[in-house]
Amino acid sequence: MYRFLKRAFDLLFSFLAIVILVPFFIILIIAVAIDQKGHVFFVQKRLGKNMRLFHLIKFRTMDIHAPDNVTPNEIGNHYDQYVTRFGRFLRLSALDEIPQLFNIFAGRMSFIGYRPSQIVEEELNNDRLHYGIYKMKPGLSGWAQVKTRHNPKLKVSFEKEYAEKASLCFDIKIFFLTIGLLLSRIFHPKKHKATD
C-alpha cells in the first residue's frame, strides 16, 4: 500500500508541478542559455532502483569545459572555475534540480528517496547495494540530504535508516525538512556551499 500511494503521489504532484511551472521553466531555460554556451540541460547516466541506469536531467550549472562523469569532490579546488555565476545560484536554491520532475513522472525517481549516484562512485554504490538501499527508487531529496551532505559514510547510514523505516509519515517529515533547508540556503547562502 505504501509503494502504491507513494507512486500515486509522485505521479499526481509531478504532473501538477510540471504544468504549473511551465512559465518558470521557460524563464530558467532562457536565463541558462544567456549565462553560458552549450546545452541548457545537463543529462547524465545515474544509478536508480535495482542499480538500473537512467538519464538524470538537470539545468546545466557548469561551463562546457567542465570534466564529465566526475564528482564535485574529485574536481576539488577547480570547482569554482567551472561553475557559472547563474549556475551557483541555481545550485544554492536547488532550482537546477527542477527538470527531475520529468524523471519522477516517468517513474525513474520519487520525490523522497536517496540521491542517485554516478557509476564512478564505486564505494558509495557498493555500500548502498550491501544495505539494500537500491531496492528503492532514488529521490529528489532524502533523509541523508536533510541530515548530512558531505560525509559519504554518514550519508549511507542515514539512507539505510530510511530504507528500514520508510513510510508516508517519514516521507512527509523529510519533505517539510527539505523545504526548511531550501529556505535556509536561499536566505542564508553563506552557511551553505554551492556544491550542496
CNS distance restraints for C-alpha pairs under 8 A (distance, minus, plus):
assign (resid   1 and name CA) (resid   5 and name CA) 6.08 0.50 0.50
assign (resid   2 and name CA) (resid   6 and name CA) 5.95 0.50 0.50
assign (resid   2 and name CA) (resid 167 and name CA) 6.57 0.50 0.50
assign (resid   2 and name CA) (resid 168 and name CA) 6.76 0.50 0.50
assign (resid   3 and name CA) (resid   7 and name CA) 6.09 0.50 0.50
assign (resid   4 and name CA) (resid   8 and name CA) 6.18 0.50 0.50
assign (resid   5 and name CA) (resid   9 and name CA) 6.06 0.50 0.50
assign (resid   6 and name CA) (resid  10 and name CA) 6.12 0.50 0.50
assign (resid   6 and name CA) (resid 110 and name CA) 7.99 0.50 0.50
assign (resid   6 and name CA) (resid 168 and name CA) 7.35 0.50 0.50
assign (resid   7 and name CA) (resid  11 and name CA) 5.99 0.50 0.50
assign (resid   7 and name CA) (resid 107 and name CA) 7.79 0.50 0.50
assign (resid   7 and name CA) (resid 110 and name CA) 7.53 0.50 0.50
assign (resid   8 and name CA) (resid  12 and name CA) 6.06 0.50 0.50
assign (resid   9 and name CA) (resid  13 and name CA) 5.93 0.50 0.50
assign (resid  10 and name CA) (resid  14 and name CA) 5.70 0.50 0.50
assign (resid  10 and name CA) (resid 104 and name CA) 6.42 0.50 0.50
assign (resid  10 and name CA) (resid 105 and name CA) 6.75 0.50 0.50
assign (resid  10 and name CA) (resid 110 and name CA) 6.05 0.50 0.50
assign (resid  10 and name CA) (resid 111 and name CA) 6.37 0.50 0.50
assign (resid  11 and name CA) (resid  15 and name CA) 6.14 0.50 0.50
assign (resid  11 and name CA) (resid 104 and name CA) 7.10 0.50 0.50
assign (resid  11 and name CA) (resid 105 and name CA) 5.24 0.50 0.50
assign (resid  11 and name CA) (resid 107 and name CA) 7.77 0.50 0.50
assign (resid  12 and name CA) (resid  16 and name CA) 6.27 0.50 0.50
assign (resid  13 and name CA) (resid  17 and name CA) 5.87 0.50 0.50
assign (resid  14 and name CA) (resid  18 and name CA) 6.06 0.50 0.50
assign (resid  14 and name CA) (resid 101 and name CA) 5.48 0.50 0.50
assign (resid  14 and name CA) (resid 102 and name CA) 7.29 0.50 0.50
assign (resid  14 and name CA) (resid 104 and name CA) 6.44 0.50 0.50
assign (resid  14 and name CA) (resid 105 and name CA) 5.57 0.50 0.50
assign (resid  15 and name CA) (resid  19 and name CA) 6.29 0.50 0.50
assign (resid  15 and name CA) (resid 101 and name CA) 7.92 0.50 0.50
assign (resid  15 and name CA) (resid 105 and name CA) 6.48 0.50 0.50
assign (resid  16 and name CA) (resid  20 and name CA) 6.06 0.50 0.50
assign (resid  17 and name CA) (resid  21 and name CA) 5.81 0.50 0.50
assign (resid  17 and name CA) (resid 101 and name CA) 7.60 0.50 0.50
assign (resid  18 and name CA) (resid  22 and name CA) 6.13 0.50 0.50
assign (resid  18 and name CA) (resid 101 and name CA) 6.81 0.50 0.50
assign (resid  18 and name CA) (resid 102 and name CA) 7.72 0.50 0.50
assign (resid  21 and name CA) (resid  25 and name CA) 5.99 0.50 0.50
assign (resid  22 and name CA) (resid  26 and name CA) 6.37 0.50 0.50
assign (resid  23 and name CA) (resid  27 and name CA) 6.44 0.50 0.50
assign (resid  24 and name CA) (resid  28 and name CA) 6.24 0.50 0.50
assign (resid  25 and name CA) (resid  29 and name CA) 6.06 0.50 0.50
assign (resid  26 and name CA) (resid  30 and name CA) 6.26 0.50 0.50
assign (resid  27 and name CA) (resid  31 and name CA) 6.18 0.50 0.50
assign (resid  28 and name CA) (resid  32 and name CA) 6.02 0.50 0.50
assign (resid  29 and name CA) (resid  33 and name CA) 6.11 0.50 0.50
assign (resid  29 and name CA) (resid  40 and name CA) 6.35 0.50 0.50
assign (resid  29 and name CA) (resid  59 and name CA) 7.94 0.50 0.50
assign (resid  30 and name CA) (resid  34 and name CA) 6.19 0.50 0.50
assign (resid  31 and name CA) (resid  35 and name CA) 6.10 0.50 0.50
assign (resid  31 and name CA) (resid  86 and name CA) 7.96 0.50 0.50
assign (resid  32 and name CA) (resid  36 and name CA) 6.35 0.50 0.50
assign (resid  32 and name CA) (resid  40 and name CA) 5.98 0.50 0.50
assign (resid  32 and name CA) (resid  59 and name CA) 7.58 0.50 0.50
assign (resid  32 and name CA) (resid  60 and name CA) 7.22 0.50 0.50
assign (resid  32 and name CA) (resid  61 and name CA) 7.91 0.50 0.50
assign (resid  32 and name CA) (resid  86 and name CA) 7.21 0.50 0.50
assign (resid  32 and name CA) (resid  87 and name CA) 7.75 0.50 0.50
assign (resid  33 and name CA) (resid  37 and name CA) 6.69 0.50 0.50
assign (resid  33 and name CA) (resid  38 and name CA) 7.73 0.50 0.50
assign (resid  33 and name CA) (resid  39 and name CA) 7.59 0.50 0.50
assign (resid  33 and name CA) (resid  40 and name CA) 5.80 0.50 0.50
assign (resid  35 and name CA) (resid  84 and name CA) 7.35 0.50 0.50
assign (resid  35 and name CA) (resid  85 and name CA) 7.66 0.50 0.50
assign (resid  35 and name CA) (resid  86 and name CA) 6.49 0.50 0.50
assign (resid  36 and name CA) (resid  63 and name CA) 6.45 0.50 0.50
assign (resid  36 and name CA) (resid  84 and name CA) 7.38 0.50 0.50
assign (resid  37 and name CA) (resid  63 and name CA) 7.11 0.50 0.50
assign (resid  37 and name CA) (resid  64 and name CA) 6.87 0.50 0.50
assign (resid  38 and name CA) (resid  63 and name CA) 7.72 0.50 0.50
assign (resid  38 and name CA) (resid  64 and name CA) 6.18 0.50 0.50
assign (resid  39 and name CA) (resid  60 and name CA) 7.30 0.50 0.50
assign (resid  40 and name CA) (resid  59 and name CA) 6.09 0.50 0.50
assign (resid  40 and name CA) (resid  60 and name CA) 5.60 0.50 0.50
assign (resid  41 and name CA) (resid  57 and name CA) 6.67 0.50 0.50
assign (resid  41 and name CA) (resid  58 and name CA) 5.70 0.50 0.50
assign (resid  41 and name CA) (resid  59 and name CA) 4.54 0.50 0.50
assign (resid  41 and name CA) (resid  60 and name CA) 5.02 0.50 0.50
assign (resid  42 and name CA) (resid  57 and name CA) 5.84 0.50 0.50
assign (resid  42 and name CA) (resid  58 and name CA) 5.09 0.50 0.50
assign (resid  42 and name CA) (resid  59 and name CA) 5.59 0.50 0.50
assign (resid  42 and name CA) (resid  60 and name CA) 4.77 0.50 0.50
assign (resid  43 and name CA) (resid  55 and name CA) 6.06 0.50 0.50
assign (resid  43 and name CA) (resid  56 and name CA) 5.57 0.50 0.50
assign (resid  43 and name CA) (resid  57 and name CA) 4.75 0.50 0.50
assign (resid  43 and name CA) (resid  58 and name CA) 6.50 0.50 0.50
assign (resid  44 and name CA) (resid  55 and name CA) 5.38 0.50 0.50
assign (resid  44 and name CA) (resid  56 and name CA) 5.40 0.50 0.50
assign (resid  44 and name CA) (resid  57 and name CA) 6.90 0.50 0.50
assign (resid  44 and name CA) (resid  69 and name CA) 7.86 0.50 0.50
assign (resid  45 and name CA) (resid  53 and name CA) 6.05 0.50 0.50
assign (resid  45 and name CA) (resid  54 and name CA) 5.47 0.50 0.50
assign (resid  45 and name CA) (resid  55 and name CA) 4.62 0.50 0.50
assign (resid  45 and name CA) (resid  56 and name CA) 6.15 0.50 0.50
assign (resid  45 and name CA) (resid 118 and name CA) 6.95 0.50 0.50
assign (resid  45 and name CA) (resid 119 and name CA) 7.74 0.50 0.50
assign (resid  46 and name CA) (resid  53 and name CA) 5.45 0.50 0.50
assign (resid  46 and name CA) (resid  54 and name CA) 5.59 0.50 0.50
assign (resid  46 and name CA) (resid  55 and name CA) 6.24 0.50 0.50
assign (resid  46 and name CA) (resid  56 and name CA) 6.25 0.50 0.50
assign (resid  46 and name CA) (resid 116 and name CA) 5.81 0.50 0.50
assign (resid  46 and name CA) (resid 117 and name CA) 5.56 0.50 0.50
assign (resid  46 and name CA) (resid 118 and name CA) 4.96 0.50 0.50
assign (resid  46 and name CA) (resid 119 and name CA) 6.53 0.50 0.50
assign (resid  47 and name CA) (resid  51 and name CA) 5.05 0.50 0.50
assign (resid  47 and name CA) (resid  52 and name CA) 5.54 0.50 0.50
assign (resid  47 and name CA) (resid  53 and name CA) 4.71 0.50 0.50
assign (resid  47 and name CA) (resid  54 and name CA) 6.50 0.50 0.50
assign (resid  47 and name CA) (resid 116 and name CA) 5.69 0.50 0.50
assign (resid  47 and name CA) (resid 117 and name CA) 5.71 0.50 0.50
assign (resid  47 and name CA) (resid 118 and name CA) 6.36 0.50 0.50
assign (resid  47 and name CA) (resid 119 and name CA) 6.73 0.50 0.50
assign (resid  48 and name CA) (resid  52 and name CA) 5.21 0.50 0.50
assign (resid  48 and name CA) (resid  53 and name CA) 5.98 0.50 0.50
assign (resid  48 and name CA) (resid  54 and name CA) 6.70 0.50 0.50
assign (resid  48 and name CA) (resid 108 and name CA) 6.98 0.50 0.50
assign (resid  48 and name CA) (resid 109 and name CA) 7.44 0.50 0.50
assign (resid  48 and name CA) (resid 116 and name CA) 6.06 0.50 0.50
assign (resid  48 and name CA) (resid 117 and name CA) 7.97 0.50 0.50
assign (resid  48 and name CA) (resid 134 and name CA) 6.91 0.50 0.50
assign (resid  48 and name CA) (resid 136 and name CA) 7.99 0.50 0.50
assign (resid  48 and name CA) (resid 137 and name CA) 5.93 0.50 0.50
assign (resid  48 and name CA) (resid 138 and name CA) 5.72 0.50 0.50
assign (resid  49 and name CA) (resid 108 and name CA) 7.76 0.50 0.50
assign (resid  49 and name CA) (resid 134 and name CA) 5.12 0.50 0.50
assign (resid  49 and name CA) (resid 135 and name CA) 5.67 0.50 0.50
assign (resid  49 and name CA) (resid 136 and name CA) 5.33 0.50 0.50
assign (resid  49 and name CA) (resid 137 and name CA) 4.64 0.50 0.50
assign (resid  49 and name CA) (resid 138 and name CA) 6.70 0.50 0.50
assign (resid  50 and name CA) (resid 134 and name CA) 5.10 0.50 0.50
assign (resid  50 and name CA) (resid 135 and name CA) 5.49 0.50 0.50
assign (resid  50 and name CA) (resid 136 and name CA) 7.44 0.50 0.50
assign (resid  51 and name CA) (resid 134 and name CA) 6.15 0.50 0.50
assign (resid  54 and name CA) (resid 108 and name CA) 7.07 0.50 0.50
assign (resid  56 and name CA) (resid 100 and name CA) 6.73 0.50 0.50
assign (resid  56 and name CA) (resid 103 and name CA) 6.81 0.50 0.50
assign (resid  57 and name CA) (resid  97 and name CA) 7.63 0.50 0.50
assign (resid  57 and name CA) (resid  99 and name CA) 5.66 0.50 0.50
assign (resid  57 and name CA) (resid 100 and name CA) 5.51 0.50 0.50
assign (resid  57 and name CA) (resid 102 and name CA) 7.99 0.50 0.50
assign (resid  57 and name CA) (resid 103 and name CA) 7.32 0.50 0.50
assign (resid  58 and name CA) (resid  96 and name CA) 5.41 0.50 0.50
assign (resid  58 and name CA) (resid  97 and name CA) 5.22 0.50 0.50
assign (resid  58 and name CA) (resid  98 and name CA) 6.86 0.50 0.50
assign (resid  58 and name CA) (resid  99 and name CA) 5.36 0.50 0.50
assign (resid  58 and name CA) (resid 100 and name CA) 6.40 0.50 0.50
assign (resid  59 and name CA) (resid  95 and name CA) 7.90 0.50 0.50
assign (resid  59 and name CA) (resid  96 and name CA) 4.64 0.50 0.50
assign (resid  59 and name CA) (resid  97 and name CA) 6.81 0.50 0.50
assign (resid  59 and name CA) (resid  98 and name CA) 7.70 0.50 0.50
assign (resid  59 and name CA) (resid  99 and name CA) 6.86 0.50 0.50
assign (resid  60 and name CA) (resid  87 and name CA) 7.07 0.50 0.50
assign (resid  60 and name CA) (resid  96 and name CA) 7.09 0.50 0.50
assign (resid  61 and name CA) (resid  83 and name CA) 5.84 0.50 0.50
assign (resid  61 and name CA) (resid  84 and name CA) 6.01 0.50 0.50
assign (resid  61 and name CA) (resid  86 and name CA) 7.24 0.50 0.50
assign (resid  61 and name CA) (resid  87 and name CA) 3.86 0.50 0.50
assign (resid  61 and name CA) (resid  88 and name CA) 6.83 0.50 0.50
assign (resid  61 and name CA) (resid  90 and name CA) 7.04 0.50 0.50
assign (resid  61 and name CA) (resid  91 and name CA) 7.37 0.50 0.50
assign (resid  61 and name CA) (resid  96 and name CA) 7.24 0.50 0.50
assign (resid  62 and name CA) (resid  66 and name CA) 6.33 0.50 0.50
assign (resid  62 and name CA) (resid  82 and name CA) 5.23 0.50 0.50
assign (resid  62 and name CA) (resid  83 and name CA) 4.25 0.50 0.50
assign (resid  62 and name CA) (resid  84 and name CA) 5.54 0.50 0.50
assign (resid  62 and name CA) (resid  87 and name CA) 6.43 0.50 0.50
assign (resid  63 and name CA) (resid  82 and name CA) 5.58 0.50 0.50
assign (resid  63 and name CA) (resid  83 and name CA) 6.36 0.50 0.50
assign (resid  63 and name CA) (resid  84 and name CA) 6.33 0.50 0.50
assign (resid  65 and name CA) (resid  82 and name CA) 7.12 0.50 0.50
assign (resid  66 and name CA) (resid  82 and name CA) 5.60 0.50 0.50
assign (resid  69 and name CA) (resid 118 and name CA) 7.19 0.50 0.50
assign (resid  69 and name CA) (resid 120 and name CA) 7.20 0.50 0.50
assign (resid  70 and name CA) (resid  74 and name CA) 6.13 0.50 0.50
assign (resid  70 and name CA) (resid  75 and name CA) 7.02 0.50 0.50
assign (resid  70 and name CA) (resid 120 and name CA) 7.26 0.50 0.50
assign (resid  71 and name CA) (resid  75 and name CA) 6.62 0.50 0.50
assign (resid  71 and name CA) (resid 118 and name CA) 7.90 0.50 0.50
assign (resid  71 and name CA) (resid 121 and name CA) 7.96 0.50 0.50
assign (resid  72 and name CA) (resid  76 and name CA) 6.39 0.50 0.50
assign (resid  72 and name CA) (resid  79 and name CA) 6.83 0.50 0.50
assign (resid  72 and name CA) (resid 195 and name CA) 6.88 0.50 0.50
assign (resid  75 and name CA) (resid  79 and name CA) 5.54 0.50 0.50
assign (resid  78 and name CA) (resid  82 and name CA) 7.04 0.50 0.50
assign (resid  79 and name CA) (resid  83 and name CA) 6.56 0.50 0.50
assign (resid  83 and name CA) (resid  87 and name CA) 5.91 0.50 0.50
assign (resid  83 and name CA) (resid  88 and name CA) 6.20 0.50 0.50
assign (resid  84 and name CA) (resid  88 and name CA) 6.13 0.50 0.50
assign (resid  85 and name CA) (resid  89 and name CA) 6.93 0.50 0.50
assign (resid  86 and name CA) (resid  90 and name CA) 6.27 0.50 0.50
assign (resid  87 and name CA) (resid  91 and name CA) 6.19 0.50 0.50
assign (resid  87 and name CA) (resid  96 and name CA) 7.82 0.50 0.50
assign (resid  88 and name CA) (resid  92 and name CA) 6.24 0.50 0.50
assign (resid  88 and name CA) (resid 194 and name CA) 5.80 0.50 0.50
assign (resid  89 and name CA) (resid  93 and name CA) 6.09 0.50 0.50
assign (resid  89 and name CA) (resid 194 and name CA) 7.67 0.50 0.50
assign (resid  90 and name CA) (resid  94 and name CA) 5.66 0.50 0.50
assign (resid  90 and name CA) (resid  95 and name CA) 4.91 0.50 0.50
assign (resid  90 and name CA) (resid  96 and name CA) 5.12 0.50 0.50
assign (resid  91 and name CA) (resid  95 and name CA) 6.48 0.50 0.50
assign (resid  91 and name CA) (resid  96 and name CA) 5.91 0.50 0.50
assign (resid  91 and name CA) (resid 194 and name CA) 5.58 0.50 0.50
assign (resid  91 and name CA) (resid 195 and name CA) 6.91 0.50 0.50
assign (resid  91 and name CA) (resid 196 and name CA) 7.21 0.50 0.50
assign (resid  92 and name CA) (resid 185 and name CA) 6.02 0.50 0.50
assign (resid  92 and name CA) (resid 186 and name CA) 6.65 0.50 0.50
assign (resid  92 and name CA) (resid 189 and name CA) 6.96 0.50 0.50
assign (resid  92 and name CA) (resid 192 and name CA) 7.55 0.50 0.50
assign (resid  92 and name CA) (resid 193 and name CA) 7.20 0.50 0.50
assign (resid  92 and name CA) (resid 194 and name CA) 5.07 0.50 0.50
assign (resid  92 and name CA) (resid 195 and name CA) 7.71 0.50 0.50
assign (resid  92 and name CA) (resid 196 and name CA) 7.10 0.50 0.50
assign (resid  93 and name CA) (resid 182 and name CA) 6.33 0.50 0.50
assign (resid  93 and name CA) (resid 185 and name CA) 6.38 0.50 0.50
assign (resid  93 and name CA) (resid 186 and name CA) 5.57 0.50 0.50
assign (resid  94 and name CA) (resid  98 and name CA) 7.59 0.50 0.50
assign (resid  94 and name CA) (resid 182 and name CA) 7.28 0.50 0.50
assign (resid  97 and name CA) (resid 140 and name CA) 7.52 0.50 0.50
assign (resid  99 and name CA) (resid 103 and name CA) 7.57 0.50 0.50
assign (resid 100 and name CA) (resid 104 and name CA) 6.32 0.50 0.50
assign (resid 100 and name CA) (resid 109 and name CA) 7.98 0.50 0.50
assign (resid 100 and name CA) (resid 140 and name CA) 7.23 0.50 0.50
assign (resid 101 and name CA) (resid 105 and name CA) 6.12 0.50 0.50
assign (resid 102 and name CA) (resid 106 and name CA) 6.08 0.50 0.50
assign (resid 103 and name CA) (resid 107 and name CA) 6.37 0.50 0.50
assign (resid 103 and name CA) (resid 108 and name CA) 5.32 0.50 0.50
assign (resid 103 and name CA) (resid 109 and name CA) 5.60 0.50 0.50
assign (resid 104 and name CA) (resid 108 and name CA) 5.76 0.50 0.50
assign (resid 104 and name CA) (resid 109 and name CA) 4.48 0.50 0.50
assign (resid 104 and name CA) (resid 110 and name CA) 5.20 0.50 0.50
assign (resid 104 and name CA) (resid 111 and name CA) 6.91 0.50 0.50
assign (resid 105 and name CA) (resid 109 and name CA) 7.85 0.50 0.50
assign (resid 108 and name CA) (resid 137 and name CA) 6.94 0.50 0.50
assign (resid 108 and name CA) (resid 138 and name CA) 7.67 0.50 0.50
assign (resid 109 and name CA) (resid 113 and name CA) 7.97 0.50 0.50
assign (resid 109 and name CA) (resid 137 and name CA) 5.48 0.50 0.50
assign (resid 109 and name CA) (resid 138 and name CA) 5.14 0.50 0.50
assign (resid 109 and name CA) (resid 139 and name CA) 5.34 0.50 0.50
assign (resid 109 and name CA) (resid 140 and name CA) 7.32 0.50 0.50
assign (resid 110 and name CA) (resid 137 and name CA) 6.22 0.50 0.50
assign (resid 110 and name CA) (resid 138 and name CA) 6.16 0.50 0.50
assign (resid 110 and name CA) (resid 139 and name CA) 4.57 0.50 0.50
assign (resid 110 and name CA) (resid 140 and name CA) 6.49 0.50 0.50
assign (resid 111 and name CA) (resid 139 and name CA) 5.01 0.50 0.50
assign (resid 111 and name CA) (resid 140 and name CA) 4.89 0.50 0.50
assign (resid 111 and name CA) (resid 141 and name CA) 6.32 0.50 0.50
assign (resid 112 and name CA) (resid 138 and name CA) 7.31 0.50 0.50
assign (resid 112 and name CA) (resid 139 and name CA) 4.48 0.50 0.50
assign (resid 112 and name CA) (resid 140 and name CA) 5.86 0.50 0.50
assign (resid 112 and name CA) (resid 141 and name CA) 5.09 0.50 0.50
assign (resid 112 and name CA) (resid 142 and name CA) 5.11 0.50 0.50
assign (resid 112 and name CA) (resid 171 and name CA) 6.22 0.50 0.50
assign (resid 112 and name CA) (resid 174 and name CA) 7.40 0.50 0.50
assign (resid 112 and name CA) (resid 175 and name CA) 7.24 0.50 0.50
assign (resid 113 and name CA) (resid 136 and name CA) 7.24 0.50 0.50
assign (resid 113 and name CA) (resid 137 and name CA) 6.14 0.50 0.50
assign (resid 113 and name CA) (resid 138 and name CA) 4.73 0.50 0.50
assign (resid 113 and name CA) (resid 139 and name CA) 3.89 0.50 0.50
assign (resid 113 and name CA) (resid 140 and name CA) 6.98 0.50 0.50
assign (resid 113 and name CA) (resid 141 and name CA) 6.17 0.50 0.50
assign (resid 113 and name CA) (resid 142 and name CA) 4.82 0.50 0.50
assign (resid 113 and name CA) (resid 143 and name CA) 7.46 0.50 0.50
assign (resid 113 and name CA) (resid 162 and name CA) 7.95 0.50 0.50
assign (resid 114 and name CA) (resid 137 and name CA) 7.44 0.50 0.50
assign (resid 114 and name CA) (resid 138 and name CA) 4.61 0.50 0.50
assign (resid 114 and name CA) (resid 139 and name CA) 5.02 0.50 0.50
assign (resid 114 and name CA) (resid 140 and name CA) 7.52 0.50 0.50
assign (resid 114 and name CA) (resid 141 and name CA) 6.50 0.50 0.50
assign (resid 114 and name CA) (resid 142 and name CA) 5.13 0.50 0.50
assign (resid 114 and name CA) (resid 143 and name CA) 7.46 0.50 0.50
assign (resid 114 and name CA) (resid 144 and name CA) 7.18 0.50 0.50
assign (resid 114 and name CA) (resid 145 and name CA) 7.92 0.50 0.50
assign (resid 114 and name CA) (resid 159 and name CA) 6.50 0.50 0.50
assign (resid 115 and name CA) (resid 138 and name CA) 5.50 0.50 0.50
assign (resid 115 and name CA) (resid 139 and name CA) 5.55 0.50 0.50
assign (resid 115 and name CA) (resid 140 and name CA) 6.56 0.50 0.50
assign (resid 115 and name CA) (resid 141 and name CA) 6.53 0.50 0.50
assign (resid 115 and name CA) (resid 142 and name CA) 7.02 0.50 0.50
assign (resid 115 and name CA) (resid 145 and name CA) 7.92 0.50 0.50
assign (resid 116 and name CA) (resid 138 and name CA) 5.35 0.50 0.50
assign (resid 116 and name CA) (resid 139 and name CA) 7.15 0.50 0.50
assign (resid 117 and name CA) (resid 121 and name CA) 6.69 0.50 0.50
assign (resid 117 and name CA) (resid 124 and name CA) 7.95 0.50 0.50
assign (resid 117 and name CA) (resid 125 and name CA) 7.33 0.50 0.50
assign (resid 119 and name CA) (resid 125 and name CA) 7.76 0.50 0.50
assign (resid 121 and name CA) (resid 125 and name CA) 6.12 0.50 0.50
assign (resid 122 and name CA) (resid 126 and name CA) 6.02 0.50 0.50
assign (resid 123 and name CA) (resid 127 and name CA) 6.22 0.50 0.50
assign (resid 124 and name CA) (resid 128 and name CA) 6.19 0.50 0.50
assign (resid 124 and name CA) (resid 152 and name CA) 6.88 0.50 0.50
assign (resid 124 and name CA) (resid 156 and name CA) 7.41 0.50 0.50
assign (resid 125 and name CA) (resid 129 and name CA) 6.12 0.50 0.50
assign (resid 126 and name CA) (resid 130 and name CA) 6.11 0.50 0.50
assign (resid 127 and name CA) (resid 131 and name CA) 6.29 0.50 0.50
assign (resid 127 and name CA) (resid 156 and name CA) 7.02 0.50 0.50
assign (resid 128 and name CA) (resid 132 and name CA) 6.13 0.50 0.50
assign (resid 128 and name CA) (resid 133 and name CA) 4.99 0.50 0.50
assign (resid 128 and name CA) (resid 134 and name CA) 6.16 0.50 0.50
assign (resid 128 and name CA) (resid 156 and name CA) 6.67 0.50 0.50
assign (resid 128 and name CA) (resid 160 and name CA) 7.82 0.50 0.50
assign (resid 129 and name CA) (resid 133 and name CA) 6.11 0.50 0.50
assign (resid 129 and name CA) (resid 134 and name CA) 5.79 0.50 0.50
assign (resid 131 and name CA) (resid 160 and name CA) 6.22 0.50 0.50
assign (resid 132 and name CA) (resid 160 and name CA) 7.57 0.50 0.50
assign (resid 132 and name CA) (resid 163 and name CA) 7.55 0.50 0.50
assign (resid 133 and name CA) (resid 159 and name CA) 6.79 0.50 0.50
assign (resid 133 and name CA) (resid 160 and name CA) 6.25 0.50 0.50
assign (resid 133 and name CA) (resid 163 and name CA) 6.01 0.50 0.50
assign (resid 136 and name CA) (resid 163 and name CA) 7.47 0.50 0.50
assign (resid 141 and name CA) (resid 145 and name CA) 6.14 0.50 0.50
assign (resid 141 and name CA) (resid 146 and name CA) 7.90 0.50 0.50
assign (resid 141 and name CA) (resid 174 and name CA) 7.84 0.50 0.50
assign (resid 141 and name CA) (resid 175 and name CA) 7.66 0.50 0.50
assign (resid 141 and name CA) (resid 178 and name CA) 6.99 0.50 0.50
assign (resid 142 and name CA) (resid 146 and name CA) 6.69 0.50 0.50
assign (resid 142 and name CA) (resid 159 and name CA) 7.74 0.50 0.50
assign (resid 142 and name CA) (resid 174 and name CA) 6.44 0.50 0.50
assign (resid 143 and name CA) (resid 147 and name CA) 6.25 0.50 0.50
assign (resid 143 and name CA) (resid 158 and name CA) 6.18 0.50 0.50
assign (resid 143 and name CA) (resid 159 and name CA) 6.47 0.50 0.50
assign (resid 143 and name CA) (resid 162 and name CA) 6.36 0.50 0.50
assign (resid 143 and name CA) (resid 174 and name CA) 6.09 0.50 0.50
assign (resid 144 and name CA) (resid 148 and name CA) 5.55 0.50 0.50
assign (resid 144 and name CA) (resid 149 and name CA) 6.91 0.50 0.50
assign (resid 144 and name CA) (resid 154 and name CA) 7.84 0.50 0.50
assign (resid 144 and name CA) (resid 155 and name CA) 5.12 0.50 0.50
assign (resid 144 and name CA) (resid 156 and name CA) 7.46 0.50 0.50
assign (resid 144 and name CA) (resid 158 and name CA) 5.07 0.50 0.50
assign (resid 144 and name CA) (resid 159 and name CA) 5.83 0.50 0.50
assign (resid 145 and name CA) (resid 149 and name CA) 5.61 0.50 0.50
assign (resid 145 and name CA) (resid 155 and name CA) 7.74 0.50 0.50
assign (resid 145 and name CA) (resid 178 and name CA) 7.90 0.50 0.50
assign (resid 146 and name CA) (resid 174 and name CA) 7.28 0.50 0.50
assign (resid 146 and name CA) (resid 177 and name CA) 6.51 0.50 0.50
assign (resid 146 and name CA) (resid 178 and name CA) 6.13 0.50 0.50
assign (resid 146 and name CA) (resid 181 and name CA) 7.01 0.50 0.50
assign (resid 147 and name CA) (resid 158 and name CA) 7.65 0.50 0.50
assign (resid 148 and name CA) (resid 154 and name CA) 7.03 0.50 0.50
assign (resid 148 and name CA) (resid 155 and name CA) 6.30 0.50 0.50
assign (resid 149 and name CA) (resid 155 and name CA) 6.98 0.50 0.50
assign (resid 149 and name CA) (resid 196 and name CA) 6.53 0.50 0.50
assign (resid 150 and name CA) (resid 155 and name CA) 7.82 0.50 0.50
assign (resid 150 and name CA) (resid 196 and name CA) 7.88 0.50 0.50
assign (resid 151 and name CA) (resid 155 and name CA) 5.99 0.50 0.50
assign (resid 152 and name CA) (resid 156 and name CA) 6.28 0.50 0.50
assign (resid 153 and name CA) (resid 157 and name CA) 6.46 0.50 0.50
assign (resid 154 and name CA) (resid 158 and name CA) 6.33 0.50 0.50
assign (resid 155 and name CA) (resid 159 and name CA) 6.22 0.50 0.50
assign (resid 156 and name CA) (resid 160 and name CA) 6.02 0.50 0.50
assign (resid 157 and name CA) (resid 161 and name CA) 6.27 0.50 0.50
assign (resid 158 and name CA) (resid 162 and name CA) 6.20 0.50 0.50
assign (resid 159 and name CA) (resid 163 and name CA) 6.16 0.50 0.50
assign (resid 160 and name CA) (resid 164 and name CA) 6.29 0.50 0.50
assign (resid 161 and name CA) (resid 165 and name CA) 6.16 0.50 0.50
assign (resid 162 and name CA) (resid 166 and name CA) 5.35 0.50 0.50
assign (resid 165 and name CA) (resid 170 and name CA) 7.51 0.50 0.50
assign (resid 166 and name CA) (resid 170 and name CA) 6.17 0.50 0.50
assign (resid 166 and name CA) (resid 171 and name CA) 7.16 0.50 0.50
assign (resid 167 and name CA) (resid 171 and name CA) 6.18 0.50 0.50
assign (resid 168 and name CA) (resid 172 and name CA) 6.13 0.50 0.50
assign (resid 169 and name CA) (resid 173 and name CA) 6.23 0.50 0.50
assign (resid 170 and name CA) (resid 174 and name CA) 6.28 0.50 0.50
assign (resid 171 and name CA) (resid 175 and name CA) 6.08 0.50 0.50
assign (resid 172 and name CA) (resid 176 and name CA) 6.41 0.50 0.50
assign (resid 173 and name CA) (resid 177 and name CA) 6.23 0.50 0.50
assign (resid 174 and name CA) (resid 178 and name CA) 5.97 0.50 0.50
assign (resid 175 and name CA) (resid 179 and name CA) 6.43 0.50 0.50
assign (resid 176 and name CA) (resid 180 and name CA) 6.31 0.50 0.50
assign (resid 177 and name CA) (resid 181 and name CA) 6.20 0.50 0.50
assign (resid 178 and name CA) (resid 182 and name CA) 6.15 0.50 0.50
assign (resid 179 and name CA) (resid 183 and name CA) 6.26 0.50 0.50
assign (resid 180 and name CA) (resid 184 and name CA) 6.24 0.50 0.50
assign (resid 181 and name CA) (resid 185 and name CA) 6.21 0.50 0.50
assign (resid 182 and name CA) (resid 186 and name CA) 6.21 0.50 0.50
assign (resid 183 and name CA) (resid 187 and name CA) 6.09 0.50 0.50
assign (resid 184 and name CA) (resid 188 and name CA) 5.35 0.50 0.50
assign (resid 184 and name CA) (resid 189 and name CA) 7.27 0.50 0.50
assign (resid 185 and name CA) (resid 189 and name CA) 4.85 0.50 0.50
assign (resid 185 and name CA) (resid 191 and name CA) 7.29 0.50 0.50
assign (resid 185 and name CA) (resid 192 and name CA) 6.17 0.50 0.50
assign (resid 188 and name CA) (resid 192 and name CA) 7.55 0.50 0.50
assign (resid 189 and name CA) (resid 193 and name CA) 7.50 0.50 0.50
assign (resid 192 and name CA) (resid 196 and name CA) 7.18 0.50 0.50
